[in-house]
């Protein structure tokens, strides 16, 4: 199978590199061409448009930031929908709403391809290690065809059902992620306000029942108050917006989601937007008199 990859951001680069280093022929496209350099050095072929990529690929992976970016790749001149998608498979790894994913599926399948969604749970380090959790919605047979490649990207693929269900699962797990990130920030702020040593707070959390792989991966960020982006805060704010929108559609009251969305949005308007999501700590700290 010839593989195509669209989208080389924080997550796209390490994921695409894993496929290439596993020996798979890989064609790549990214609007910012400079981001293709590391893949080209590993033997991937950079192309000038999604249409050129489709012509060379059997399976096309998409890893983009949001629904707007997906729409652009679908509808731009020489985009996916301007291509011959007959008998192709399009695997959408992006985090978008279930409605956006279902709409993309309808457009792509009308054009002759088969659509599979597989947003991922995990950040950059997890992607580099191939330990992502793949959250799949779509046809089981298509999943079986794509599983050898998903197994390179992640440690487990969970099939939730039809189109839209994988995207719903991603929003559910990212709701928990956002709440945990907010809770850690407030825990440190409360402890520090009481005069407690930050290093001992880190030790306490690490030895407690609240210790998690997430905290272990981010504890140095709290220690140094430097937040290099494993998962950018602006994307966490975007996802919480999708989550609160979904709650309204389902007529659910999710007070923690609403509170977390408010805090991440506030941080997103400051200079924390491109830092790691854990930098919500800095935003809250600035609010302290």
C-alpha positions as CSV (number, residue, x, y, z in Angstrom):
1,X,0.0,0.0,0.0
2,X,1.2,3.5,-0.8
3,X,0.5,5.9,2.0
4,X,-0.2,9.6,1.9
5,X,-0.1,12.0,4.9
6,X,-1.6,15.5,5.1
7,X,-0.7,17.7,8.1
8,X,2.7,18.0,9.8
9,X,2.0,19.8,13.0
10,X,3.1,18.9,16.6
11,X,1.5,15.4,16.3
12,X,1.6,14.9,12.5
13,X,5.4,14.9,12.3
14,X,6.2,12.2,14.9
15,X,3.3,10.0,13.7
16,X,4.3,10.3,10.0
17,X,7.9,9.6,10.9
18,X,6.9,6.3,12.6
19,X,5.2,5.1,9.4
20,X,8.2,6.1,7.3
21,X,10.7,4.5,9.7
22,X,8.6,1.3,9.6
23,X,9.5,1.1,5.9
24,X,6.2,2.3,4.4
25,X,6.4,4.4,1.2
26,X,5.1,7.8,2.2
27,X,3.9,10.8,0.3
28,X,3.4,14.0,2.3
29,X,1.7,17.4,1.9
30,X,1.7,20.3,4.2
31,X,0.8,24.0,3.5
32,X,4.0,25.1,5.2
33,X,6.6,23.3,3.1
34,X,9.4,23.8,5.6
35,X,7.7,21.4,8.0
36,X,8.3,18.6,5.5
37,X,12.1,18.7,5.9
38,X,12.5,16.0,8.5
39,X,10.2,13.6,6.6
40,X,12.0,14.2,3.3
41,X,15.3,13.4,5.1
42,X,13.8,10.1,6.0
43,X,12.8,9.2,2.5
44,X,9.3,10.6,2.2
45,X,8.2,12.4,-0.9
46,X,6.8,15.9,-0.6
47,X,4.1,16.9,-3.1
48,X,2.5,20.2,-3.9
49,X,-1.1,19.6,-3.4
50,X,-3.6,17.1,-1.8
51,X,-4.6,16.1,-5.4
52,X,-1.1,15.1,-6.3
53,X,-0.9,13.1,-3.0
54,X,-4.2,11.3,-3.8
55,X,-2.9,10.3,-7.2
56,X,0.1,8.5,-5.6
57,X,-1.6,7.0,-2.5
58,X,-4.0,4.2,-1.6
59,X,-4.6,5.3,2.0
60,X,-4.6,9.0,2.9
61,X,-4.1,10.0,6.5
62,X,-5.2,13.5,7.6
63,X,-3.9,15.1,10.9
64,X,-5.0,18.7,11.0
65,X,-5.8,21.2,13.8
66,X,-9.5,21.7,13.4
67,X,-12.6,21.5,11.2
68,X,-11.7,24.7,9.3
69,X,-8.4,23.1,8.2
70,X,-10.2,20.0,7.2
71,X,-12.7,22.0,5.1
72,X,-9.8,23.8,3.4
73,X,-8.1,20.5,2.4
74,X,-11.4,19.1,1.1
75,X,-12.5,22.1,-0.9
76,X,-9.4,24.0,-2.0
77,X,-8.3,24.1,-5.6
78,X,-6.6,20.7,-6.1
79,X,-8.0,19.5,-2.8
80,X,-9.3,16.1,-1.9
81,X,-12.7,16.6,-3.4
82,X,-11.1,17.8,-6.7
83,X,-9.3,14.4,-6.8
84,X,-10.2,11.0,-8.1
85,X,-10.9,9.3,-4.8
86,X,-12.3,6.1,-6.3
87,X,-11.2,3.0,-4.2
88,X,-9.1,5.2,-1.8
89,X,-9.3,5.1,2.0
90,X,-9.2,8.4,3.9
91,X,-8.3,8.1,7.6
92,X,-9.0,11.3,9.5
93,X,-6.9,11.5,12.7
94,X,-7.9,15.0,13.5
95,X,-9.9,16.1,16.6
96,X,-13.1,17.6,15.3
97,X,-16.8,17.3,16.4
98,X,-18.8,14.2,15.6
99,X,-21.0,16.3,13.3
100,X,-17.9,17.6,11.4
101,X,-16.5,14.1,11.0
102,X,-19.8,12.7,9.8
103,X,-20.2,15.5,7.2
104,X,-16.6,14.9,6.0
105,X,-17.4,11.2,5.7
106,X,-20.5,11.9,3.6
107,X,-18.5,14.2,1.2
108,X,-15.5,11.8,0.9
109,X,-17.6,8.7,0.4
110,X,-19.8,10.4,-2.2
111,X,-16.5,11.1,-4.1
112,X,-15.7,7.3,-4.1
113,X,-13.5,6.8,-1.1
114,X,-14.0,5.0,2.2
115,X,-13.8,7.1,5.3
116,X,-12.4,6.1,8.7
117,X,-12.0,8.4,11.7
118,X,-9.3,7.7,14.2
119,X,-8.5,10.7,16.5
120,X,-5.8,9.8,19.0
121,X,-5.4,10.1,22.7
122,X,-1.8,11.1,23.6
123,X,0.6,13.9,23.1
124,X,4.0,14.3,21.3
125,X,6.1,12.1,23.5
126,X,3.5,9.3,23.3
127,X,3.3,9.7,19.5
128,X,7.1,9.4,19.2
129,X,6.9,6.2,21.2
130,X,4.0,4.7,19.2
131,X,1.9,4.5,22.3
132,X,-1.2,6.5,21.2
133,X,-4.7,5.1,21.8
134,X,-6.5,5.2,18.4
135,X,-10.3,6.0,18.8
136,X,-12.0,4.6,15.8
137,X,-15.3,5.2,14.1
138,X,-16.3,3.6,10.8
139,X,-16.5,0.3,9.0
140,X,-14.9,-2.7,10.6
141,X,-13.5,-4.0,7.4
142,X,-11.8,-0.7,6.7
143,X,-10.4,-0.8,10.2
144,X,-9.0,-4.2,9.5
145,X,-7.3,-2.9,6.3
146,X,-5.8,0.0,8.2
147,X,-4.9,-1.8,11.4
148,X,-1.3,-2.6,10.4
149,X,-0.6,1.1,10.0
150,X,-2.6,2.2,13.1
151,X,-0.6,-0.4,15.1
152,X,2.6,1.4,14.1
153,X,1.1,4.7,15.4
154,X,-0.6,3.4,18.6
155,X,-0.7,0.7,21.3
156,X,-4.4,0.0,20.9
157,X,-7.2,0.8,18.5
158,X,-10.7,0.9,20.1
159,X,-13.6,0.7,17.6
160,X,-16.6,2.7,19.0
161,X,-19.0,2.2,16.1
162,X,-20.1,4.3,13.1
163,X,-18.8,7.6,11.8
164,X,-18.8,10.2,14.5
165,X,-18.3,7.8,17.4
166,X,-14.5,8.1,17.4
167,X,-14.7,11.9,17.5
168,X,-17.2,11.7,20.4
169,X,-14.8,9.4,22.3
170,X,-12.0,11.9,21.7
171,X,-14.0,14.8,23.1
172,X,-14.9,12.6,26.1
173,X,-11.3,11.8,27.0
174,X,-10.2,15.3,26.3
175,X,-12.8,16.6,28.8
176,X,-11.1,14.5,31.4
177,X,-7.7,15.8,30.3
178,X,-8.8,19.4,30.6
179,X,-10.3,19.0,34.0
180,X,-7.2,17.2,35.3
181,X,-5.0,19.9,34.0
182,X,-7.1,22.6,35.6
183,X,-7.1,20.6,38.9
184,X,-3.3,20.2,39.0
185,X,-2.9,23.9,38.4
186,X,-5.2,24.8,41.2
187,X,-3.6,22.2,43.5
188,X,-0.2,23.9,43.1
189,X,-1.6,27.4,43.5
190,X,-3.4,26.4,46.7
191,X,-0.3,24.7,48.1
192,X,2.0,27.6,47.2
193,X,-0.4,30.2,48.6
194,X,-0.2,28.3,51.9
195,X,3.6,28.5,51.9
196,X,4.2,24.8,50.9
197,X,7.4,23.9,49.1
198,X,6.6,23.1,45.4
199,X,9.1,20.2,45.3
200,X,7.3,18.6,48.2
201,X,3.9,19.1,46.5
202,X,5.3,17.3,43.5
203,X,6.5,14.5,45.8
204,X,3.1,14.3,47.5
205,X,1.2,14.0,44.2
206,X,3.6,11.4,42.8
207,X,3.2,9.2,45.9
208,X,-0.6,9.6,46.1
209,X,-3.5,7.9,44.5
210,X,-3.8,10.9,42.2
211,X,-0.5,10.2,40.5
212,X,-0.9,9.6,36.8
213,X,1.3,9.1,33.7
214,X,0.0,12.6,32.7
215,X,1.4,14.1,35.9
216,X,4.7,12.3,35.6
217,X,5.1,13.6,32.0
218,X,4.4,17.2,33.1
219,X,5.8,17.5,36.6
220,X,9.0,19.2,35.3
221,X,6.8,21.9,33.7
222,X,5.4,22.8,37.1
223,X,8.8,22.6,38.7
224,X,10.5,25.0,36.3
225,X,7.4,26.9,35.2
226,X,8.5,26.3,31.6
227,X,5.8,24.7,29.3
228,X,7.2,23.5,26.0
229,X,4.1,22.3,24.0
230,X,3.4,18.6,24.1
231,X,-0.3,19.5,23.5
232,X,-0.7,23.2,22.9
233,X,-3.1,25.1,25.2
234,X,-4.9,26.7,22.2
235,X,-5.9,23.2,21.1
236,X,-7.2,22.3,24.5
237,X,-9.3,25.5,24.5
238,X,-10.6,24.5,21.1
239,X,-11.5,21.0,22.2
240,X,-13.3,22.3,25.3
241,X,-15.3,24.6,23.1
242,X,-16.3,21.5,21.0
243,X,-17.2,19.7,24.3
244,X,-19.4,22.5,25.6
245,X,-21.1,22.8,22.2
246,X,-21.8,19.0,22.3
247,X,-23.2,19.3,25.8
248,X,-25.6,21.9,24.7
249,X,-26.8,19.7,21.8
250,X,-27.3,16.8,24.2
251,X,-28.9,19.1,26.8
252,X,-26.3,18.1,29.3
253,X,-25.2,20.2,32.3
254,X,-21.4,19.8,32.6
255,X,-20.3,22.4,35.1
256,X,-16.7,21.3,35.2
257,X,-16.5,21.4,31.4
258,X,-17.9,24.9,31.4
259,X,-15.5,26.1,34.1
260,X,-12.5,24.5,32.4
261,X,-13.5,26.0,29.1
262,X,-13.6,29.4,30.6
263,X,-10.2,29.1,32.2
264,X,-8.5,27.7,29.1
265,X,-10.1,30.3,26.9
266,X,-8.8,33.1,29.2
267,X,-5.3,31.6,29.0
268,X,-5.7,31.2,25.2
269,X,-6.1,35.0,24.9
270,X,-2.8,35.6,26.7
271,X,0.7,34.6,25.9
272,X,0.2,31.0,27.0
273,X,-1.7,30.0,23.8
274,X,1.2,28.2,22.1
275,X,2.6,26.7,25.4
276,X,1.6,23.3,26.7
277,X,-1.9,23.0,28.1
278,X,-0.5,22.8,31.6
279,X,0.4,26.5,31.2
280,X,-3.2,27.2,32.4
281,X,-1.2,27.2,35.7
282,X,0.5,30.4,34.6
283,X,-2.7,32.1,33.6
284,X,-4.3,31.3,37.0
285,X,-1.2,32.4,38.8
286,X,-1.3,35.8,37.1
287,X,-4.9,36.2,38.4
288,X,-3.6,35.9,42.0
289,X,-3.4,39.3,43.7
